[in-house]
């Protein structure tokens, strides 16, 4: 019976075979057959998961994720986490803008969506505000109230974001 010759391996090869960590370099001249074990890293699977999630997600889910990222970038609090009586800063896109004529006091109402939930912004005594229109991005600041089980901010301070 013929004995096989021992394969010469470097220390990096031995460690990579035992540990299988992606940050260890593949030894030079070893491309091809041993690359399969280096390709199965968490990083590769994570990017594949993200790609599959983007392909299978609806447009509304993708838009909600994008709005949440933009809101976090502005330093705003997610509407879902806002509680009654808190002074908060929220950022998002206006979905609807409605003028509600009332007998005593007219009001302009706008629904702001940040990807997590909706808050209604109410400007009392206003019929129209230039720049407050559906699809516009803005950051609003004020005290959260609850009306008919919906979050509301009355007469908020606001900053209009530049149109994209």
QUIVENCOR-V298033 format. One record per residue. N is the residue number from 0. SS is DSSP state (~ for helix, > for strand, _ for the rest). Layout:
BEGIN
{{N:SS} {N:SS}}
END
This chain:
BEGIN
{{0:_} {1:_} {2:_} {3:_} {4:_} {5:_} {6:_} {7:_} {8:_} {9:_} {10:~} {11:~} {12:~} {13:~} {14:~} {15:~} {16:~} {17:~} {18:~} {19:_} {20:_} {21:_} {22:_} {23:_} {24:_} {25:_} {26:_} {27:_} {28:_} {29:_} {30:_} {31:_} {32:_} {33:_} {34:~} {35:~} {36:~} {37:~} {38:~} {39:_} {40:_} {41:~} {42:~} {43:~} {44:~} {45:~} {46:~} {47:~} {48:~} {49:~} {50:~} {51:~} {52:~} {53:~} {54:~} {55:~} {56:_} {57:_} {58:~} {59:~} {60:~} {61:~} {62:~} {63:~} {64:~} {65:~} {66:~} {67:~} {68:~} {69:~} {70:~} {71:~} {72:~} {73:~} {74:_} {75:_} {76:_} {77:_} {78:~} {79:~} {80:~} {81:_} {82:_} {83:_} {84:_} {85:_} {86:>} {87:>} {88:>} {89:>} {90:>} {91:>} {92:>} {93:>} {94:>} {95:>} {96:>} {97:>} {98:>} {99:>} {100:_} {101:_} {102:_} {103:_} {104:_} {105:_} {106:>} {107:>} {108:>} {109:>} {110:>} {111:>} {112:>} {113:_} {114:_} {115:_} {116:_} {117:>} {118:>} {119:>} {120:>} {121:>} {122:>} {123:>} {124:_} {125:_} {126:_} {127:_} {128:_} {129:_} {130:_} {131:_} {132:_} {133:_} {134:_} {135:_} {136:>} {137:>} {138:>} {139:>} {140:>} {141:>} {142:>} {143:>} {144:>} {145:>} {146:>} {147:_} {148:_} {149:>} {150:>} {151:>} {152:>} {153:>} {154:_} {155:_} {156:>} {157:>} {158:>} {159:>} {160:_} {161:_} {162:_} {163:_}}
END
